[in-house]
C-alpha cells in the first residue's frame, strides 16, 4: 500500500478557511432571516447550527482525502 505524503500547510489552511466561511455564512444567513421575519434568535441559531454541521462534514471529508 502506497503512503500519501503529509498534508501541506496550504491544505490545512484551506480546511480552516472553508470551515470559517461555512460557519460565518450560516450565521449571516440566520441573522438575515431573523431581520426579515423578526424571529430572533430562531433563525440565528438554526443558521449557526447549519453552518457548524456543514463545516464539520466538510472537514471530515477533507481529512479523509488527505489521510
Secondary structure as GFF3:
##gff-version 3
##sequence-region A 1 67
A	DSSP	alpha_helix	9	37	.	.	.	ID=ss1
A	DSSP	alpha_helix	42	66	.	.	.	ID=ss2
###
